[in-house]
Amino acid sequence: MLRALAVLGMLLAAPGTAGAAEWGNIEPGGSTVEQVRASYGAPSKETRAKVDGYDTMQWVYENDRAPAGLVRMTVDFGLLAPTGYKPSVVRLLKLEPKPLIFGRKTVLQGWGLPDALSDQKGERTFFYKEGLFVVFDKEGESAVAMIFSLPQPDEPEKSAPSAPPKK
């Protein structure tokens, strides 16, 4: 019991120290296959696919290979950057936490107020421009999925319509 509480404490402290676009030493756009393997070992399952002609890879950590407090952690590799395609760089990180590991209050304390909220199909979601999307359970209290990505750009400002030409 004491060990479980210590692990839970470490998990709850992690969001406060990580940026919105990273978690557990995994940063989309920065971390590599080698870094993820060094931190978490071999995945439970590895899937390779071609997406738009690019080789991609997905690692799934579940059961005893998932980090403590998580049901599953999925890491997608293969990032198309302005400088070219980087097959070994993390594109997305998805966490599926156990109930109450990332409660709504914990998410707000760790990442602050979201840039956007949504309630659809009985699910509340938080969106952070820094690269985090959180889906909560039907009660809106416990995160069921946390998706980390690259920071999302602001919407371009809409320009005022131009004045009609003078006749």
N, C-alpha and C positions, 0 to 999 in steps of 0.2 A: 504494500500500500504506500509506504513512504517513497519507494522508488518510482511508483506511478505518479505521485504528486510532484516529485522532483522533475520528471520528464515533462509533465504538463506545465510546470513553471517555466522550463526552458522554452517550450513551444510558445507560450503566451508572451514571453519576453522577446522572442525573435522578431515579430512584426515591428516593434518599436525601433529596432536597430537597423532594419532593412529598408531600402528605398522602395517606393511603390512598385517599381518594375523588377524587383528582385526578391528572392526568398531563399533561405538556406544555401547561400553561396551560388545560387543559379540566377544569372542575369540574362534575360533575352537580349540578343544583339551583342553580348560580350562573352559569355561562358561558352566553352567548347566541350566536345565529346570527352576529351581527356580529363577536363576539370570535373565534369559530372561523375565520371567513373571513379576519379580519385576521392570524391566526397561520398558517393553512395554505392560504389561497387557495380557489379554487373546487374542489369535489369532482370526482372522476372520474365519479360517478353520483349523481343525486338522485332519491329516490322519495317520493311523497306518498301518504298513505293516511288513511282514517278509522278510528279505533279507539274503540269505545264512543261514537261520535258526535262525537269530537274530531278535528280536523285535525292530523295528525302529519307529520313529515318525517324522512327518513333520508339522511345524506350518507355516501358511501363514498369513501375515498381509497385507491387501489391503484396498483400498478406505479410509474411515475415520480412520481405525486402522493402516494404514501404516505410518511410520514416515514421517514428513514433507519433501517434495521434492522427495518422492519416489512414484512410481506407486504401487510397491509391494516389500515386504521383505519376503524371505522364509528361514526358519531355519530348518535344518535337524539334528536330534538327533540320537545318537547311534554310538559309536566309538569303534572299535576293536583296543585295545592298546596292547603293549607287556605284560602288567600286567593283561590282560583280557578284557572282553567286558564291556563297560560303557554305559548303555542304556540312561542315562539322560545327557550325555555330548554332546555338539555341535560338529557335524562332518563338516558341511558346512553352510555357510551363503551366500545367493544370494540376491543382491540388484538390483532392476530394477528402476533406477532413471528417473525422468521426464527430458525432453530435456534441455540441457545446465546446469543441476545441477552439473554434473561431466564432464566438458569439458576436452579435451586432455591436455590442459595446466594445468588445475587444478590437474589432475591425476599426471602429471609429477612433479609439484611442491610439491604435497603431498607425493608421493612415490618414486620419483626419476626416473632415467632411467630404463626401464625394462631390465630384463635379456635376453629376447627374444622377437622378433616382428614377426608378420605374417600378410599377406594379402591374404585371401582366400575368394572366392565367394563374392568379393566386400566389405568384412568386415576386418578392421584392428583390431588386437588383441595385447595386451601387456601381457607378462607373467613375474611374479616376483617369484623367488625361495622362498621368505619369505611366500608365500601362497596366492597370489592374481593373478587372471586372469580377464582381462578387455576386453570386446567386445564393439567396437565403431560402430556408425551408418555408413551408406554407404559413407558419406562425410568424415568420420574419425575424426569428431570434438566432438561428444557427446557420452558419454558412455551409452549403452543401457542395459548392464549387467555387474555386478562386482561380482565375485565369490571368496569368502575368504575360505581358507582351511588351513590345517596344512602346515608347511614349506615343500617344496619339496626337496628331497635329490639331491645332485649333481650326475651326471652320473658317474659311476665308471670309473676310468681312464683305458683306454685300454692298456694292457701291450704289449710290443713289442713281435713280434713272436719269439719263441725260435729258436735258431740256430739248424740246422739239426745235428743229431748225427754224430760224427766223425767216420769214418770207419777205 
